[in-house]
Amino acid sequence: MDKLALEADHALDFPARALCTLGQRVFTLGTLDEYVVHEVELGGEVLQSFGEALVDAEVEGIERTVRVAASSVGILRCDPRRQLLLAVPRGFPEIRAFRPDGTLIWKTR
């Protein structure tokens, strides 16, 4: 039986609000440079970011900041059988499915 054990504690440079794994790969949901899904290595370094925040281009200023942050709050699920990440932002009527390389496969609205 596999056991989960804490080996180290690392801080990220952004607020991660959800986490899932595909094999040895770790993905988080949180805001960084207007992207909301991030692959991080176990030391905390961001390897890649994808999934643009759900904000219209014409929104600016504090409203943009708030909407970007809001689009990174929700659920992130990893589906190892299909090799998909499902990002479900709370407060936005959209679900997006990504490959682990960041390719958008489908979205709902």
N, C-alpha and C positions, 0 to 999 in steps of 0.2 A: 504494500500500500504506500502510495506517495504521501509525503507530509509537507506541509507548507511551514517554513520557518523563516523568521526575520533574520537576515544576515547583515543588513546595513540600513541606515536611514539617510535619505538624500532629499534635500529641498529642491524644488523646481523653481524656475525663474518666472513662473506664471501660475495662476490659480487653476489647478486641475480639479474638476468637479466630478469626474467619473473615470473609471479605468477598466480595461479588459486586456486579455492576453490571447495571442495566437502562437502556440508553441512557446518559444523563448522570447517572442517579440511582445513589447508592452506598448499599449496605446492609451492615450488620455484624451479627455474632452475638456477644453478650457481655451481661454482667449490668449493668443500670441500672434502679433502682427496681422490681425484680422482673419486669421485661420483658427478653426476650432478643433480639429483632430490632429494629434501629434504622436509620432512614434518616438519614444524615449529609450535610451539605453539605461541599464541598471544603475549607472552612476548619476543619472539625471540629465545627461546631455540630450538635447533634441536632435534626432537624426533626420526627421522630415516633418513638414506640416502641410496639411491640405484641408479642404472643405471650407471654402470662404464663408465668413459670417453672413447671415441672412439679413443684409441691409441694402436698401436701394442706394444707388450711386449719388443721388442728389441730396441725401441726408448728410448734414455736416454738424460739426461742433459737439456739444455735450449730448445732444440727442443721438448722434452717431455712436459716441462712446457707450452710451447706455444700451443701445440696440445691439451693438457688437457683443458686449458682455452678456446680455440676455440670451443671445443665440448660442452661447456656449454652456448654458445650464440645461441639463436634461439627462438623457440616458445614452450610454455608449455600450453596445453589445458586440461581442466578437462571435462569429459563427465559424468554427474551425472546419466543419464539414464542407461548407460552401466557400470558405476562405473570403468571408465578407465582414466588414465592420458596418454596423447600423447606427447611425447618429440620429437621435430623436430629440430635438430641442424642445424644451418646455416653453409654451407660449407662442410657438410658431407652427402653422399647419403644414409641416413638411417633414418627411422622413427621407434620409438619404442613405444609400448603400454604396460603400467604397471597397475596392480591392486594397490589400495591404500596401500596395505601391502608391495609393492615393487616387487611382482612377475611379471616377464616378461611374457607377454601373446603372443605377436608376434612382429616381426620386418621385415622391408623391406630392400632391398639392391639393 
